[in-house]
């Protein structure tokens, strides 16, 4: 496994080609897709396989075995590594949904286990007969919450492991590990605590031996780049298995209908631009390849060959490697990476401070050190010299420049000077939950959802604690907390909260204000590393009873809530 795989999941290519979509090189020359991507260093392809997509109208019949064999022949003809991703579903499978194939709906558990074995075996035998056996096979797609719900849904590790083992046995019956590697694929690549729990419990329950750990890592969902580096190091140390990031991506522009808006761009920490997209790929390549012993074996971009369609939105609007003209974006250059090109000791970015808000008679207290992210995923704090000219701060916004030793680019901090910091009356009751949840209405899907108060003692000590509400569940769940408020004065009102927690596929968190005229809401995209401040934009309210709160629908993740505020906007 010493070779470094620079891959792409291009499962959607046959559908694009059926629509006669043309793809172009950086200079605008039309090129055949495989010729285009291999020109820039792509050496591996991943394909998803759905059991019977013909049963699902949205699938349009693509990603079935026939399409997979045809694509596999093109992959082998270009001498590329071939990874096959069994979804064990007729359509999408991910942490939030693992829908059984229609043909398996009425099977007993023993019959379902046998179906996984025979389907895996027979599919691989069919590929072998066409001389296109995969080099790597995934037993399930992002199965951190299980597979083939409800029988294989966690926390029932016993039944999940039996189903995964059936897939592994099916694969091993066709080819040994020297011929075809078996991969286990989970999401949350930057969160070792989730991954360790899954592997520890699965191995304890009898998970059969496998060859490779596959991870999804999207920087706007799955932790920071440093989290990814630490997670990979811990996984290698704990399980001694080679690792690949088999799904990653970043946006080349922000989109209100795509996958990255301003808040997710902030979480990722890299601009949603063509240059930012390339930087993310460079970072992920370097982090994976930096793992000692060449145990980090490759990186795959998920669905890069997609073209924006006006009015459609979705992934293709801003997450692929093609622009509206079908021209390849600069991120393709990242696939020229080799282990010899590791950017050791090279800074990638500085984590600049949040805006500082002061009054005219205050000093801003600029930080003396800032954390620097390097291309191998490590972080170091370095001293910063701020260029401050004014002795007295005038009202308004001030952009302060800083310089750091050995960092070849400047850093910035915005200081906002106000006449006075506005203080507004909070209309909510017991926002610190000093009385527990007695002043709030709580709804949750079932007993698995754990809701508990967590105190945080903030200086100056011995000030009373700031309480946060922690919610989590070992399986898919819904949760809501809200409070009714009587509006006495006509005007605009703002709802604000601080939230910290996990974001990933199918996490939906809505902060909302419900009035007689309808619901106004904001979708929250949290991060685990800091409390994010989220608001519903001011809503005009006449005297009436309104309901304000948060709704959560998510796969197994956690979230923390604190500092609710609902006040009249000035």
VMD Tcl script that draws the C-alpha trace (Angstrom):
set ca {
  {0.00 0.00 0.00}
  {2.98 2.34 -0.48}
  {1.51 4.05 -3.57}
  {-0.42 7.26 -2.94}
  {-3.85 7.16 -4.53}
  {-5.16 10.43 -5.97}
  {-8.70 9.50 -6.73}
  {-12.16 10.67 -7.68}
  {-15.64 9.29 -7.21}
  {-17.11 9.89 -10.67}
  {-20.18 7.68 -10.35}
  {-22.34 10.41 -11.89}
  {-20.34 10.52 -15.15}
  {-22.59 8.16 -17.19}
  {-25.61 10.35 -16.47}
  {-23.72 13.47 -17.59}
  {-22.55 11.75 -20.75}
  {-26.11 10.63 -21.48}
  {-26.98 14.34 -21.44}
  {-24.12 15.05 -23.91}
  {-22.27 17.26 -21.40}
  {-18.84 18.38 -22.64}
  {-15.84 18.84 -20.34}
  {-12.95 21.20 -21.04}
  {-9.34 21.62 -20.05}
  {-8.03 24.73 -18.31}
  {-7.53 26.38 -21.71}
  {-11.05 25.51 -22.90}
  {-10.14 22.51 -25.07}
  {-12.88 19.86 -25.05}
  {-11.50 16.56 -23.70}
  {-12.76 13.06 -22.98}
  {-13.29 12.91 -19.18}
  {-10.81 10.12 -18.42}
  {-8.17 11.75 -20.60}
  {-8.77 15.05 -18.83}
  {-8.40 13.80 -15.27}
  {-5.48 11.43 -15.89}
  {-3.61 14.29 -17.57}
  {-3.38 15.95 -14.16}
  {-2.40 12.89 -12.12}
  {-5.60 11.09 -11.12}
  {-4.68 7.42 -10.66}
  {-7.73 5.94 -8.91}
  {-11.51 5.90 -9.40}
  {-14.29 5.07 -6.96}
  {-17.78 3.98 -8.05}
  {-20.94 3.54 -5.97}
  {-23.21 0.58 -6.60}
  {-26.94 0.57 -5.90}
  {-28.81 -2.74 -5.83}
  {-31.78 -1.85 -8.04}
  {-31.88 1.90 -8.74}
  {-34.63 1.17 -11.27}
  {-37.01 1.12 -8.29}
  {-36.19 4.76 -7.42}
  {-37.36 7.34 -9.94}
  {-34.70 9.91 -8.95}
  {-31.90 7.41 -9.61}
  {-32.87 7.16 -13.30}
  {-31.45 3.64 -13.36}
  {-27.83 4.76 -13.00}
  {-25.22 3.18 -10.69}
  {-26.57 -0.33 -11.29}
  {-24.37 -3.32 -12.09}
  {-24.55 -2.82 -15.86}
  {-23.36 0.78 -15.62}
  {-20.72 -0.24 -13.11}
  {-19.24 -2.91 -15.39}
  {-19.12 -0.45 -18.30}
  {-17.39 2.19 -16.17}
  {-15.02 -0.39 -14.67}
  {-13.85 -1.34 -18.16}
  {-12.97 2.29 -18.86}
  {-11.16 2.51 -15.51}
  {-9.08 -0.59 -16.24}
  {-8.39 0.57 -19.81}
  {-6.76 3.68 -18.36}
  {-4.76 1.55 -15.88}
  {-6.39 3.17 -12.84}
  {-7.01 1.67 -9.41}
  {-10.70 0.72 -9.02}
  {-12.62 1.04 -5.75}
  {-16.21 -0.27 -5.54}
  {-18.57 1.18 -2.92}
  {-21.45 -1.16 -1.99}
  {-24.30 1.00 -0.65}
  {-26.56 -2.03 0.00}
  {-29.48 0.17 -0.98}
  {-31.41 1.06 -4.13}
  {-30.42 4.70 -3.67}
  {-28.28 6.89 -1.40}
  {-26.91 5.49 1.87}
  {-25.20 7.72 4.43}
  {-25.17 8.19 8.24}
  {-28.71 9.51 8.27}
  {-30.31 6.96 5.96}
  {-29.51 3.34 5.20}
  {-32.61 2.15 3.38}
  {-32.89 -1.56 2.65}
  {-33.22 -2.55 -1.01}
  {-36.82 -3.09 -2.02}
  {-36.16 -6.76 -2.80}
  {-34.91 -7.29 0.78}
  {-37.72 -5.49 2.63}
  {-39.59 -8.59 3.81}
  {-36.65 -10.84 4.64}
  {-36.06 -12.22 8.12}
  {-32.76 -11.21 9.71}
  {-31.12 -14.53 8.83}
  {-32.32 -14.15 5.24}
  {-31.05 -10.55 5.15}
  {-27.64 -11.67 6.37}
  {-27.54 -14.33 3.65}
  {-28.65 -11.77 1.05}
  {-25.74 -9.48 1.90}
  {-23.31 -12.38 1.53}
  {-24.69 -13.73 -1.76}
  {-25.22 -10.28 -3.31}
  {-21.66 -9.21 -2.49}
  {-20.23 -12.49 -3.77}
  {-22.31 -12.65 -6.94}
  {-21.68 -9.01 -7.83}
  {-17.94 -9.46 -7.52}
  {-18.05 -12.73 -9.49}
  {-19.87 -10.85 -12.27}
  {-17.16 -8.20 -12.30}
  {-14.45 -10.85 -12.19}
  {-16.01 -12.59 -15.19}
  {-15.64 -9.32 -17.13}
  {-12.02 -9.01 -15.94}
  {-12.81 -5.85 -13.94}
  {-12.57 -7.05 -10.35}
  {-12.13 -4.05 -7.99}
  {-8.80 -3.46 -6.30}
  {-10.64 -2.25 -3.19}
  {-14.21 -2.93 -2.07}
  {-16.19 -1.01 0.55}
  {-18.63 -2.95 2.71}
  {-21.24 -0.22 3.04}
  {-21.13 3.54 2.67}
  {-20.57 5.79 5.71}
  {-21.87 3.14 8.11}
  {-21.07 4.92 11.40}
  {-24.77 4.70 12.35}
  {-25.10 1.21 10.89}
  {-26.53 -0.15 7.64}
  {-29.70 -1.77 6.35}
  {-32.02 -0.03 8.81}
  {-33.71 -0.96 11.04}
  {-32.06 -4.38 11.52}
  {-28.51 -3.05 11.28}
  {-29.08 0.30 12.97}
  {-26.92 1.21 15.95}
  {-26.68 0.93 18.89}
  {-27.44 -2.71 17.98}
  {-23.81 -3.63 17.27}
  {-24.48 -7.37 17.26}
  {-26.81 -7.26 14.25}
  {-24.84 -4.58 12.44}
  {-21.59 -6.53 12.75}
  {-23.27 -9.69 11.48}
  {-24.39 -7.83 8.36}
  {-20.97 -6.23 7.78}
  {-19.28 -9.58 8.32}
  {-21.60 -11.13 5.72}
  {-20.32 -8.58 3.21}
  {-16.70 -9.22 4.17}
  {-17.20 -12.99 3.82}
  {-18.79 -12.45 0.42}
  {-15.81 -10.42 -0.75}
  {-13.21 -12.84 0.66}
  {-14.95 -15.77 -1.06}
  {-14.09 -14.20 -4.42}
  {-10.57 -12.90 -3.82}
  {-8.02 -12.79 -1.03}
  {-6.51 -9.64 0.47}
  {-3.56 -9.72 -1.90}
  {-5.91 -9.43 -4.88}
  {-8.68 -7.21 -3.47}
  {-8.62 -5.13 -0.28}
  {-11.66 -4.79 1.99}
  {-12.44 -1.33 3.37}
  {-14.64 -0.10 6.22}
  {-15.92 3.43 5.47}
  {-17.14 5.88 8.13}
  {-17.87 9.59 8.10}
  {-16.52 12.11 10.67}
  {-12.90 11.82 9.54}
  {-11.74 14.56 11.92}
  {-13.44 13.18 15.03}
  {-11.50 10.31 16.51}
  {-13.88 9.91 19.47}
  {-16.72 8.88 17.13}
  {-14.50 6.57 15.10}
  {-12.90 4.92 18.12}
  {-16.29 4.16 19.65}
  {-17.45 2.49 16.41}
  {-14.32 0.41 15.85}
  {-13.90 -0.59 19.50}
  {-17.47 -1.76 19.86}
  {-17.53 -3.44 16.45}
  {-14.26 -5.29 17.01}
  {-15.41 -6.32 20.49}
  {-18.62 -7.66 18.92}
  {-16.70 -9.76 16.39}
  {-16.03 -7.62 13.32}
  {-14.00 -9.70 10.87}
  {-10.56 -8.60 9.78}
  {-10.48 -5.91 7.11}
  {-7.64 -4.19 5.28}
  {-8.20 -0.43 5.08}
  {-10.00 2.31 7.01}
  {-11.84 4.70 4.71}
  {-13.02 8.09 5.94}
  {-15.15 10.97 4.74}
  {-13.70 14.38 5.55}
  {-15.41 17.60 4.56}
  {-13.84 20.60 6.38}
  {-17.19 22.36 6.78}
  {-18.70 19.26 8.48}
  {-16.08 16.96 9.98}
  {-13.73 19.06 12.11}
  {-10.67 21.19 11.41}
  {-7.64 20.19 9.37}
  {-5.75 19.72 12.62}
  {-8.58 17.45 13.81}
  {-8.10 15.35 10.68}
  {-4.37 15.07 11.28}
  {-4.87 14.08 14.92}
  {-7.63 11.62 14.05}
  {-5.46 9.88 11.43}
  {-2.52 9.65 13.82}
  {-4.71 8.17 16.57}
  {-6.38 5.68 14.23}
  {-3.02 4.43 12.93}
  {-1.66 4.09 16.46}
  {-4.77 2.30 17.74}
  {-5.70 -0.04 14.87}
  {-2.56 -0.36 12.72}
  {-4.56 -0.17 9.47}
  {-3.76 1.89 6.36}
  {-6.11 4.84 5.90}
  {-7.61 6.72 2.97}
  {-9.84 9.76 2.82}
  {-12.30 8.41 0.28}
  {-14.56 11.47 0.25}
  {-13.56 15.11 0.44}
  {-14.51 18.34 -1.32}
  {-14.67 22.10 -1.00}
  {-16.64 24.80 -2.79}
  {-15.27 27.07 -5.50}
  {-17.93 29.67 -4.70}
  {-20.54 30.29 -2.02}
  {-24.10 29.28 -2.81}
  {-27.41 29.75 -1.05}
  {-28.72 26.67 -2.87}
  {-25.54 24.59 -2.84}
  {-23.53 23.12 0.02}
  {-21.52 26.02 1.44}
  {-22.93 29.29 2.68}
  {-21.08 31.98 4.64}
  {-21.31 30.19 8.00}
  {-19.98 26.90 6.57}
  {-17.20 28.78 4.78}
  {-16.21 30.25 8.15}
  {-16.20 26.79 9.76}
  {-14.01 25.38 6.97}
  {-11.64 28.31 7.47}
  {-10.78 28.46 3.76}
  {-12.48 30.77 1.27}
  {-15.05 29.29 -1.11}
  {-13.10 30.31 -4.22}
  {-11.24 28.36 -6.93}
  {-8.01 29.10 -5.07}
  {-9.57 28.07 -1.76}
  {-10.81 24.83 -3.27}
  {-7.30 24.01 -4.44}
  {-5.84 24.89 -1.02}
  {-8.24 22.49 0.71}
  {-7.21 19.69 -1.64}
  {-3.54 20.50 -1.11}
  {-4.05 20.44 2.66}
  {-5.89 17.11 2.70}
  {-3.33 15.51 0.35}
  {-0.43 16.71 2.52}
  {-2.07 15.72 5.81}
  {-2.83 12.17 4.65}
  {0.59 11.69 3.04}
  {2.34 13.02 6.17}
  {1.18 10.09 8.31}
  {4.28 8.10 9.38}
  {5.14 4.81 7.70}
  {3.23 5.75 4.54}
  {0.06 4.55 6.29}
  {-1.92 7.42 4.78}
  {-2.58 5.95 1.36}
  {-4.75 8.31 -0.63}
  {-7.43 10.96 -1.11}
  {-10.58 10.84 -3.26}
  {-12.66 13.84 -4.33}
  {-16.39 13.14 -4.27}
  {-18.24 13.85 -7.55}
  {-15.90 16.48 -9.01}
  {-17.22 16.04 -12.57}
  {-20.47 17.99 -12.30}
  {-21.57 21.20 -13.96}
  {-23.83 23.87 -12.46}
  {-27.31 24.01 -13.95}
  {-29.07 27.38 -13.53}
  {-31.90 27.13 -11.02}
  {-31.10 23.60 -9.84}
  {-28.68 24.26 -6.97}
  {-27.35 21.27 -5.06}
  {-23.88 19.76 -5.15}
  {-23.15 20.68 -8.76}
  {-23.80 24.37 -8.09}
  {-20.46 24.93 -6.36}
  {-18.80 21.74 -5.10}
  {-17.42 20.12 -8.25}
  {-14.24 20.83 -10.20}
  {-16.05 22.20 -13.28}
  {-17.50 25.68 -13.78}
  {-20.66 26.64 -15.69}
  {-18.85 26.25 -19.01}
  {-17.68 22.75 -18.14}
  {-14.10 23.99 -17.82}
  {-11.91 22.31 -15.23}
  {-10.95 24.45 -12.23}
  {-7.45 24.99 -10.78}
  {-8.11 22.42 -8.05}
  {-7.34 19.70 -10.61}
  {-3.66 20.63 -10.23}
  {-3.68 19.20 -6.71}
  {-3.83 15.70 -8.22}
  {-0.26 16.09 -9.43}
  {0.80 15.62 -5.80}
  {3.40 12.99 -4.88}
  {4.87 11.98 -1.53}
  {8.11 13.67 -2.56}
  {6.27 17.00 -2.71}
  {5.27 17.11 0.98}
  {5.10 20.74 2.10}
  {6.85 20.19 5.42}
  {7.08 23.30 7.59}
  {5.10 25.45 5.17}
  {2.30 27.57 6.68}
  {-1.13 27.25 5.06}
  {-3.08 29.86 7.03}
  {-3.26 31.86 10.24}
  {-6.39 31.66 12.38}
  {-7.17 35.35 12.69}
  {-8.95 36.69 15.78}
  {-12.66 37.43 15.96}
  {-13.73 41.07 15.63}
  {-13.05 43.05 18.79}
  {-15.79 45.43 20.00}
  {-14.84 48.32 22.31}
  {-16.07 51.75 23.34}
  {-14.20 55.00 22.59}
  {-12.46 55.03 25.98}
  {-11.19 51.42 25.82}
  {-8.09 49.71 24.41}
  {-8.74 46.71 22.15}
  {-6.39 44.21 23.80}
  {-5.12 42.60 20.59}
  {-3.81 39.01 21.00}
  {-0.04 38.58 21.32}
  {-0.04 35.15 19.63}
  {-2.11 33.50 16.92}
  {-2.32 29.82 15.85}
  {-0.76 28.92 12.51}
  {-1.90 25.91 10.47}
  {0.79 24.10 8.47}
  {0.21 21.93 5.41}
  {0.82 18.73 7.35}
  {-2.12 19.60 9.62}
  {-0.05 20.61 12.64}
  {-0.67 23.90 14.48}
  {1.80 26.19 16.23}
  {1.19 29.46 18.05}
  {3.42 32.30 16.89}
  {3.99 35.86 18.09}
  {2.31 38.67 16.15}
  {3.34 42.34 15.93}
  {0.34 44.62 15.35}
  {0.84 47.88 13.44}
  {-1.12 50.33 15.61}
  {-0.80 54.00 14.73}
  {-3.67 55.73 16.53}
  {-3.42 56.51 20.23}
  {-7.11 57.29 20.55}
  {-9.67 55.07 18.90}
  {-12.30 56.86 16.84}
  {-15.80 55.47 16.39}
  {-16.20 53.09 13.45}
  {-14.39 50.02 12.10}
  {-10.60 49.75 12.06}
  {-8.65 47.05 10.17}
  {-5.39 46.35 11.97}
  {-2.47 44.63 10.19}
  {-0.12 42.23 11.93}
  {3.12 40.51 10.96}
  {4.47 37.20 12.26}
  {7.96 35.72 12.23}
  {8.51 33.20 9.40}
  {4.98 33.75 8.04}
  {5.20 35.23 4.53}
  {1.81 36.97 4.59}
  {0.13 39.55 6.86}
  {-2.75 38.89 9.26}
  {-5.63 41.17 10.15}
  {-7.99 42.00 12.99}
  {-11.07 44.24 12.88}
  {-11.71 46.54 15.83}
  {-15.21 48.02 16.05}
  {-15.46 51.17 18.19}
  {-18.89 52.14 19.52}
  {-20.11 55.05 21.62}
  {-21.55 52.49 23.98}
  {-22.19 48.76 23.82}
  {-25.98 48.37 23.50}
  {-27.78 46.42 26.19}
  {-31.19 44.97 25.41}
  {-33.77 43.30 27.62}
  {-34.07 39.54 27.17}
  {-37.74 38.50 27.05}
  {-37.02 34.82 27.65}
  {-37.34 33.26 31.09}
  {-34.53 31.35 32.83}
  {-32.13 31.38 29.89}
  {-29.37 29.95 32.10}
  {-31.58 27.00 33.08}
  {-31.01 27.68 36.78}
  {-34.41 26.08 37.33}
  {-33.70 23.17 35.01}
  {-36.05 22.96 32.04}
  {-39.15 23.99 33.96}
  {-39.63 27.20 31.94}
  {-39.15 25.47 28.57}
  {-41.04 23.00 26.42}
  {-38.90 20.03 25.34}
  {-39.75 17.46 22.65}
  {-37.59 14.51 21.65}
  {-38.12 11.49 19.44}
  {-37.47 8.75 21.98}
  {-35.76 7.71 25.19}
  {-32.37 7.31 23.47}
  {-32.03 11.10 23.23}
  {-30.00 12.27 26.25}
  {-30.61 15.86 27.40}
  {-28.51 17.21 30.27}
  {-27.25 20.49 31.69}
  {-23.52 21.16 31.58}
  {-22.06 24.00 33.74}
  {-19.14 26.11 32.55}
  {-17.35 28.24 35.12}
  {-16.17 31.40 33.39}
  {-13.91 34.06 34.96}
  {-14.06 35.97 37.17}
  {-14.23 33.15 39.69}
  {-16.37 32.52 41.74}
  {-19.01 33.82 39.33}
  {-22.00 31.48 38.91}
  {-21.70 28.98 36.05}
  {-22.98 29.53 32.54}
  {-25.15 26.50 31.87}
  {-25.40 24.88 28.48}
  {-27.82 22.20 27.36}
  {-26.16 19.12 25.85}
  {-28.16 16.82 23.57}
  {-26.95 13.59 21.98}
  {-28.21 10.22 20.80}
  {-26.69 6.89 19.70}
  {-29.16 6.75 16.78}
  {-31.04 9.10 14.47}
  {-33.16 11.52 16.47}
  {-35.20 14.69 16.63}
  {-35.21 17.25 19.42}
  {-36.80 20.63 20.05}
  {-36.74 23.16 22.87}
  {-38.91 26.28 22.78}
  {-40.63 28.89 24.89}
  {-43.71 31.10 24.39}
  {-43.32 34.85 24.86}
  {-45.99 37.55 25.01}
  {-45.07 40.54 22.83}
  {-46.27 43.75 24.45}
  {-44.72 46.34 22.13}
  {-45.05 46.40 18.34}
  {-41.70 46.31 16.55}
  {-38.85 44.14 15.29}
  {-37.51 41.33 17.47}
  {-34.32 39.29 17.21}
  {-33.64 35.74 18.45}
  {-30.05 34.74 19.21}
  {-28.34 31.66 20.62}
  {-24.89 30.16 20.98}
  {-24.47 26.62 19.65}
  {-21.54 24.20 19.52}
  {-21.51 20.64 18.20}
  {-21.20 18.25 15.30}
  {-22.26 18.97 11.73}
  {-22.42 16.32 9.01}
  {-24.72 14.81 6.40}
  {-28.40 15.15 7.32}
  {-27.84 17.32 10.38}
  {-30.52 20.01 10.33}
  {-30.63 22.59 13.13}
  {-33.12 25.43 12.88}
  {-33.37 28.47 15.15}
  {-36.91 29.80 14.73}
  {-39.46 32.48 15.60}
  {-43.10 31.45 15.07}
  {-45.73 34.20 14.94}
  {-49.33 34.39 13.75}
  {-47.93 35.25 10.31}
  {-45.70 32.20 9.99}
  {-42.20 30.94 10.85}
  {-38.90 32.77 10.36}
  {-35.82 30.62 10.84}
  {-32.08 30.29 10.41}
  {-30.24 27.04 9.70}
  {-27.33 26.54 12.09}
  {-24.01 25.01 10.91}
  {-22.03 24.40 14.11}
  {-18.45 23.48 14.86}
  {-17.09 21.65 17.89}
  {-14.19 24.02 18.45}
  {-15.96 27.18 19.44}
  {-19.35 28.52 20.32}
  {-21.01 29.99 17.25}
  {-23.44 32.88 17.62}
  {-26.55 32.48 15.46}
  {-29.49 34.80 14.89}
  {-32.86 34.88 13.22}
  {-32.96 38.19 11.39}
  {-35.30 40.76 12.99}
  {-38.97 39.79 12.66}
  {-41.80 42.35 12.84}
  {-44.24 41.41 15.61}
  {-47.51 42.99 16.70}
  {-48.70 42.36 20.28}
  {-49.25 38.60 20.38}
  {-47.95 35.31 21.75}
  {-44.92 34.04 19.82}
  {-42.93 30.79 20.08}
  {-39.14 30.80 19.81}
  {-36.62 27.98 20.04}
  {-34.49 25.38 18.25}
  {-35.37 22.21 16.30}
  {-32.80 19.47 15.59}
  {-33.04 16.47 13.26}
  {-29.84 14.46 12.99}
  {-27.98 11.14 12.85}
  {-25.90 10.15 15.93}
  {-24.17 13.43 16.90}
  {-24.12 15.81 19.84}
  {-24.95 19.49 20.21}
  {-24.74 22.12 22.96}
  {-26.96 25.18 23.40}
  {-26.54 28.23 25.63}
  {-27.25 31.96 25.99}
  {-30.70 32.19 24.39}
  {-31.77 35.79 23.86}
  {-35.00 37.22 22.42}
  {-35.18 41.00 22.46}
  {-36.59 44.10 20.80}
  {-34.29 45.25 18.01}
  {-32.95 48.79 18.33}
}
mol new
graphics top color blue
foreach p $ca { graphics top sphere $p radius 0.5 }
foreach p [lrange $ca 0 end-1] q [lrange $ca 1 end] { graphics top cylinder $p $q radius 0.2 }
display resetview
